[in-house]
């Protein structure tokens, strides 16, 4: 597994730092975890939430809702179909 660089904030692989050289702070209302990993929700949810709490800016962590998609493996194909239909209709 590739080791991510450590940033000045003290975290590894910060989304903001990786997205921009100037580390713009992004603000989300909701983050949806989807795809096959949702099958492991019971195994990863607690640790994932603790890691996010430790590494995210407190104001960002408190304002975002993190949920697991109910679509599972079908999320990708349904999303792709939606994109095609939006172009056609």
C-alpha positions as CSV (number, residue, x, y, z in Angstrom):
1,X,0.0,0.0,0.0
2,X,1.3,3.4,-1.0
3,X,2.1,5.7,2.0
4,X,0.5,9.1,1.6
5,X,2.5,12.2,2.4
6,X,2.0,14.0,5.7
7,X,0.8,17.6,5.4
8,X,1.4,20.6,7.6
9,X,-1.9,20.0,9.3
10,X,-0.5,16.7,10.6
11,X,-2.8,14.4,8.6
12,X,-1.9,12.0,5.8
13,X,-3.5,12.3,2.4
14,X,-5.8,15.3,3.2
15,X,-8.4,15.7,0.5
16,X,-8.1,19.4,0.5
17,X,-4.3,19.3,0.2
18,X,-4.4,16.7,-2.5
19,X,-7.0,18.6,-4.4
20,X,-5.2,21.9,-4.4
21,X,-1.7,23.1,-4.0
22,X,-3.2,25.9,-1.8
23,X,-5.2,23.4,0.3
24,X,-8.6,25.0,-0.2
25,X,-11.1,24.0,2.5
26,X,-14.1,22.2,1.0
27,X,-17.4,22.1,2.7
28,X,-19.8,19.3,2.3
29,X,-23.3,18.7,3.6
30,X,-23.2,15.0,3.1
31,X,-20.7,12.3,2.1
32,X,-22.1,9.1,0.8
33,X,-20.0,5.9,1.0
34,X,-21.1,3.6,-1.9
35,X,-20.3,0.6,-3.9
36,X,-19.1,-2.8,-2.7
37,X,-17.5,-1.4,0.5
38,X,-21.0,-0.9,1.9
39,X,-21.1,-4.7,2.5
40,X,-18.4,-4.1,5.2
41,X,-20.3,-1.3,6.9
42,X,-20.6,-3.2,10.2
43,X,-16.8,-3.8,10.2
44,X,-15.6,-0.4,9.2
45,X,-18.1,2.3,10.2
46,X,-16.9,2.9,13.8
47,X,-13.2,3.1,12.9
48,X,-14.0,5.2,9.8
49,X,-16.0,7.7,11.8
50,X,-13.3,7.9,14.5
51,X,-10.6,8.5,11.8
52,X,-12.7,11.2,10.2
53,X,-13.3,12.9,13.6
54,X,-9.6,12.8,14.4
55,X,-8.4,14.1,11.0
56,X,-11.1,16.5,9.8
57,X,-11.4,20.1,10.8
58,X,-13.8,20.2,13.7
59,X,-16.2,22.7,12.0
60,X,-16.3,20.4,8.9
61,X,-16.8,17.2,10.9
62,X,-19.7,18.6,12.9
63,X,-21.5,20.0,9.8
64,X,-21.3,16.9,7.5
65,X,-23.4,13.8,7.6
66,X,-21.7,10.6,6.5
67,X,-24.0,7.8,5.3
68,X,-23.7,4.5,3.6
69,X,-25.6,4.1,0.3
70,X,-28.4,1.6,0.3
71,X,-27.7,0.8,-3.4
72,X,-24.6,-1.3,-2.8
73,X,-23.0,-2.6,-6.0
74,X,-25.9,-1.2,-8.1
75,X,-24.9,2.5,-7.4
76,X,-22.4,2.7,-10.3
77,X,-24.7,1.4,-13.0
78,X,-27.7,3.4,-11.7
79,X,-25.6,6.5,-11.7
80,X,-24.3,5.9,-15.2
81,X,-27.8,5.2,-16.5
82,X,-29.0,8.4,-14.9
83,X,-26.3,10.4,-16.6
84,X,-27.1,8.8,-20.0
85,X,-30.9,9.4,-19.6
86,X,-30.3,13.1,-18.6
87,X,-28.4,13.6,-21.9
88,X,-31.1,11.9,-24.0
89,X,-34.2,13.4,-22.4
